[in-house]
Amino acid sequence: MKLKYLLPAASLMAAAFLTACGGEGSASTSTATLSTDQAAYESFTLSPNASYKVDWSFPITTSPISGTHYLASTNATLSASPLTNGPQTITSTALSSIATTLPIPNAANNPTRYLVNGQIVVASGPNHFISKISYLGTGIQEQIMTADGSTVAYTITRSNISVVPLTGTLGSAPNEFKNFFGVFYFNPAAYFSPTATWLPNTSYLKFTTISPDDVYVVNDANTVTTTNTPNPIATGTTLASLMRVGITYTGVSPSVLYTLSNGSISLINGINTYVSTSVITSATSTPSYKTYFELNGNVYSGQLIKAGTVSGGGLNFVGTTANYTINYPNYNIRLNQAAVNSLKAAVNF
């Protein structure tokens, strides 16, 4: 599975309305107000502003190759405040290339699937990303919808929100910004002019993303498909029979043999599901557990993101191109339009 940022952007909770009440001949009123997080979120996202999610695929040591690598963005605008207008549905724009020399490969548009109440669903995005934004107390909640907008694929909450201005050269950005965009700053000479500067009124939104519920991601086996019928790892069999000898997972290096000695099978939402005991090592930016589940005579591969998990940000390389390690920031970042325009002007490939 390709997890860029999980998402995106991605993943905002709903504020209770305070109503006036009183006896005959008297009345009292009170007004709901935005929390600090909600105010920061709206200052960045509420119309006419827009929040931009940047997505990329870059080589580590060389210049990007057209048709293989890409640098793109998608944006969304909150048309009205959930504080006074209730939950709001937002739909993102299609992915648009930030680098004119790099078209967007078809693989960049592949959606992600989830197991919801015993059914496999296709989440919206990265093109035509649909979500519902609501407030609750001081928090922000985002429900990521399926591609047809009918079902909640998964839910995330945002907190610790701040808006940070960017000034000077691209290379002088705060370390938290550089760490999030990882490879873009790991080999900057290959990607942008060292003298490029941020345009006026450039800023980014930083926030923590948490999954309040267990999230079951569904992966394809061998080849990539885009419908709600992914490729299973085995057909005409059961999960129990496969686990007698174990299933080898090659999505990490070295590969891992999953058996009942390093995981267990249980009935989850009516589906026989195997969950590994330990987190998958260096698999994605968000800590997850390996899963296999049995559905309609087939066995599928997936990942479990447990409730309360903080979603990671971009892939970050630390060290030199000859000797480096990988880590993942535990926060997410979105850009405003001035920041995206700055990147467009700065790229040198």
C-alpha positions in Angstrom: 0.0 0.0 0.0 1.2 3.5 -0.8 0.7 5.7 2.2 1.7 9.1 1.5 0.2 11.1 4.0 -2.3 9.4 5.1 -3.0 11.0 4.4 -3.2 13.9 3.6 -4.1 15.7 5.1 -4.7 13.6 5.7 -7.5 13.6 9.1 -12.3 17.7 12.9 -14.8 17.5 15.7 -18.2 19.4 16.2 -19.0 22.4 18.6 -22.1 22.3 20.7 -24.5 25.2 20.1 -25.5 27.3 23.1 -29.1 28.4 22.9 -30.9 31.2 24.7 -33.4 30.3 27.3 -35.4 32.0 30.1 -38.8 32.4 31.8 -41.6 34.7 30.8 -40.5 38.3 30.6 -36.8 37.5 30.8 -34.2 36.0 28.5 -30.5 35.2 28.6 -28.2 34.6 25.7 -24.8 33.1 25.3 -22.6 32.8 22.3 -20.5 29.8 21.2 -16.8 30.7 20.5 -14.0 29.0 18.6 -11.4 27.2 20.6 -7.7 28.1 19.9 -7.4 25.1 17.7 -10.6 25.8 15.8 -9.7 29.5 15.3 -6.2 28.5 13.9 -7.8 25.9 11.6 -10.4 28.4 10.3 -7.9 31.2 9.8 -6.0 28.9 7.4 -8.9 26.9 5.7 -12.1 28.9 5.9 -13.1 30.5 2.5 -11.5 32.4 0.8 -8.5 30.6 2.2 -7.6 27.0 1.2 -5.4 24.3 2.8 -3.0 22.6 0.4 -1.7 19.0 0.9 1.5 18.3 -0.9 2.2 14.8 -2.2 5.5 13.6 -3.8 7.6 10.8 -5.0 11.3 11.7 -5.2 14.6 9.7 -5.6 17.1 10.0 -2.7 20.3 10.9 -4.6 19.4 11.9 -8.1 17.1 14.3 -10.0 13.4 13.3 -10.5 12.5 11.4 -13.6 9.4 12.4 -15.6 6.7 9.7 -15.6 8.2 8.1 -12.5 8.4 10.8 -9.9 6.1 13.7 -9.1 5.5 16.7 -6.9 1.8 17.6 -6.7 -0.8 19.3 -4.5 -4.5 19.2 -3.8 -6.5 21.8 -1.9 -9.7 22.1 0.0 -11.7 25.1 1.4 -14.1 25.1 4.3 -17.1 27.1 3.0 -18.7 27.9 6.4 -17.8 27.5 10.1 -19.0 24.3 11.7 -19.4 26.3 14.9 -22.4 28.2 13.6 -23.4 26.1 10.6 -23.0 22.6 11.8 -20.9 19.8 10.1 -19.5 20.8 6.7 -18.7 18.6 3.7 -15.5 19.6 1.8 -14.3 18.2 -1.5 -10.7 18.6 -2.5 -9.5 19.6 -6.0 -7.7 17.1 -8.2 -4.0 16.6 -7.8 -2.1 19.3 -9.7 1.6 19.1 -10.5 3.8 21.7 -8.8 6.7 20.9 -11.1 5.8 21.5 -14.8 8.3 19.0 -16.0 6.8 16.2 -13.9 3.3 14.9 -14.9 1.3 13.0 -12.3 1.6 9.2 -12.8 -1.6 7.2 -12.6 -0.2 5.4 -9.5 -0.3 8.8 -7.6 -4.1 8.7 -7.9 -4.7 5.3 -6.5 -7.2 5.3 -3.6 -6.9 3.4 -0.3 -9.4 0.7 0.8 -10.7 0.0 4.3 -12.6 -2.8 6.0 -15.7 -1.2 7.5 -18.4 -3.3 9.3 -17.3 -6.4 7.4 -17.3 -4.8 4.0 -14.4 -3.5 1.9 -14.9 0.2 0.9 -12.8 2.5 -1.3 -12.0 5.8 0.4 -12.3 9.1 -1.5 -9.0 10.7 -2.7 -6.4 11.6 -3.5 -8.5 13.0 -6.4 -12.0 14.1 -5.4 -11.3 13.8 -1.7 -14.6 14.0 0.3 -14.7 14.6 4.1 -17.1 15.9 6.7 -15.7 18.5 9.2 -17.4 19.0 12.6 -16.6 20.5 16.0 -17.2 19.1 19.4 -16.1 21.0 22.4 -12.7 22.4 21.6 -11.8 19.7 19.1 -11.9 19.2 15.4 -13.0 16.0 13.7 -12.8 14.8 10.1 -14.7 11.9 8.7 -13.1 10.6 5.5 -15.9 9.4 3.2 -16.0 6.7 0.5 -15.6 7.7 -3.1 -19.4 8.1 -3.5 -19.8 10.1 -0.3 -22.2 7.6 1.3 -20.1 5.9 4.0 -17.5 6.9 6.5 -14.3 5.1 5.6 -12.4 6.3 8.7 -12.3 9.2 11.2 -9.4 11.4 12.4 -9.1 14.2 14.9 -6.8 17.2 14.7 -5.3 19.1 17.7 -2.2 21.2 18.6 -2.9 23.4 15.6 -0.6 26.3 14.8 -0.1 28.6 11.9 3.6 29.3 11.2 4.8 32.1 8.7 7.6 31.3 6.3 10.1 34.1 5.3 13.5 34.3 3.7 15.0 31.5 1.7 13.5 28.0 1.3 16.6 26.7 3.1 15.9 28.8 6.2 12.6 27.1 6.9 12.1 25.8 10.5 13.5 22.3 11.2 10.0 20.9 11.8 9.1 22.0 8.2 12.3 20.5 6.7 11.8 17.2 8.7 8.2 16.9 7.4 9.2 17.3 3.7 12.1 15.0 4.2 13.7 14.1 0.9 13.0 17.6 -0.5 15.5 19.0 1.9 17.7 15.9 2.2 19.1 16.5 -1.3 18.1 20.2 -1.9 20.6 20.9 -4.6 18.8 18.4 -6.8 15.3 19.9 -6.2 15.3 23.7 -5.8 17.5 26.8 -6.2 19.4 27.6 -3.0 18.6 31.3 -3.4 14.8 30.8 -3.9 12.7 32.7 -1.3 9.3 32.4 0.1 6.7 34.7 -1.4 4.9 37.3 0.9 2.2 36.0 3.2 3.5 32.4 3.0 2.6 30.1 5.9 1.9 26.5 6.9 -0.5 24.8 9.2 1.0 22.3 11.7 -1.2 19.8 13.6 -1.4 16.4 15.3 -3.6 13.8 13.8 -5.1 10.9 15.8 -7.3 8.0 14.9 -10.0 7.8 17.6 -11.1 4.3 16.4 -9.4 1.2 15.1 -8.8 1.5 11.4 -8.4 -1.5 9.2 -6.6 -0.8 5.9 -6.9 -3.3 3.0 -3.9 -3.9 0.8 -3.7 -5.4 -2.7 -1.6 -8.6 -3.3 0.9 -8.6 -6.2 -0.9 -6.1 -8.5 -2.7 -2.8 -7.8 -6.4 -2.5 -8.3 -8.7 0.5 -7.6 -12.1 -1.0 -6.9 -13.6 -2.4 -3.7 -12.4 -5.8 -4.9 -8.7 -6.0 -4.1 -6.5 -8.9 -5.1 -6.5 -11.5 -2.2 -3.4 -13.3 -1.1 -5.2 -16.6 -1.4 -8.6 -17.9 -2.7 -10.7 -20.9 -1.8 -9.2 -21.3 1.6 -9.4 -20.1 5.2 -7.3 -17.9 7.4 -6.8 -20.7 9.9 -5.4 -23.1 7.3 -3.0 -20.5 6.1 -1.8 -19.8 9.6 -0.9 -23.4 10.2 2.2 -22.8 8.1 2.3 -19.0 8.3 2.2 -16.1 5.8 5.3 -14.4 4.7 5.1 -10.6 4.5 7.6 -9.1 2.0 6.5 -5.5 2.5 9.5 -4.9 4.9 13.1 -5.8 4.8 13.9 -8.4 5.9 10.6 -10.2 5.3 8.5 -11.5 8.2 6.8 -14.8 8.6 3.5 -14.3 10.5 2.2 -17.2 12.5 0.1 -17.8 15.6 3.4 -17.4 17.5 3.6 -13.7 16.7 -0.1 -12.8 16.3 -3.6 -14.2 16.9 -6.9 -14.7 15.2 -10.2 -13.4 16.5 -13.6 -12.4 15.3 -13.7 -8.7 14.6 -16.9 -7.2 13.3 -18.0 -10.7 12.2 -14.8 -11.3 10.2 -12.0 -13.8 11.1 -9.0 -11.5 11.4 -5.3 -12.1 12.2 -3.5 -9.2 14.0 0.3 -9.3 14.6 1.6 -8.9 18.1 4.2 -6.2 17.2 4.1 -3.1 15.1 5.3 -3.4 11.5 8.8 -2.2 11.4 9.4 0.9 9.3 6.4 0.1 7.1 4.7 3.5 7.0 4.7 6.9 8.7 1.9 5.7 11.0 2.5 2.8 13.5 0.4 -0.2 12.3 0.0 -3.9 12.9 -0.1 -6.5 10.2 -3.5 -8.0 9.5 -5.0 -10.8 7.4 -8.7 -11.4 7.2 -11.0 -13.9 5.7 -13.9 -12.7 3.5 -16.2 -14.6 1.1 -13.8 -17.5 0.8 -10.7 -15.4 0.2 -7.9 -14.2 2.5 -6.8 -10.6 2.2 -3.8 -8.6 3.5 -4.0 -5.4 5.4 -2.9 -3.2 8.4 -4.5 -2.1 11.6 -4.1 1.4 12.9 -5.1 1.1 16.6 -7.4 3.7 18.2 -5.4 6.5 19.7 -2.6 6.2 17.3 -0.9 9.5 16.2 -0.5 9.6 12.4 2.9 10.3 11.2 3.9 12.9 8.6 6.4 12.8 5.7 9.2 10.3 5.2 12.4 11.9 6.6 16.0 11.0 5.8 18.7 11.9 8.3 22.4 11.8 7.5 24.1 11.9 4.1 23.1 10.4 0.8 25.8 7.7 1.3 24.8 7.0 4.9 21.3 7.8 6.2 18.6 6.6 8.4 14.8 7.0 8.1 12.3 8.4 10.6 8.8 9.9 10.5 7.6 13.2 12.1 4.7 12.7 14.5 2.8 15.7 13.0 1.3 16.8 9.8 1.7 20.0 7.7 -0.5 21.8 5.2 0.5 24.8 3.0 -1.3 28.0 1.9 -1.4 29.0 -1.7 1.6 31.4 -1.4 3.7 28.5 -0.1 2.7 26.3 -3.0 3.4 29.1 -5.5 6.8 29.5 -3.8 7.6 25.8 -4.4 6.5 26.1 -8.0 8.9 29.0 -8.5 11.8 27.3 -6.7 12.0 23.9 -8.3 14.8 23.5 -10.8 14.0 20.3 -12.6 
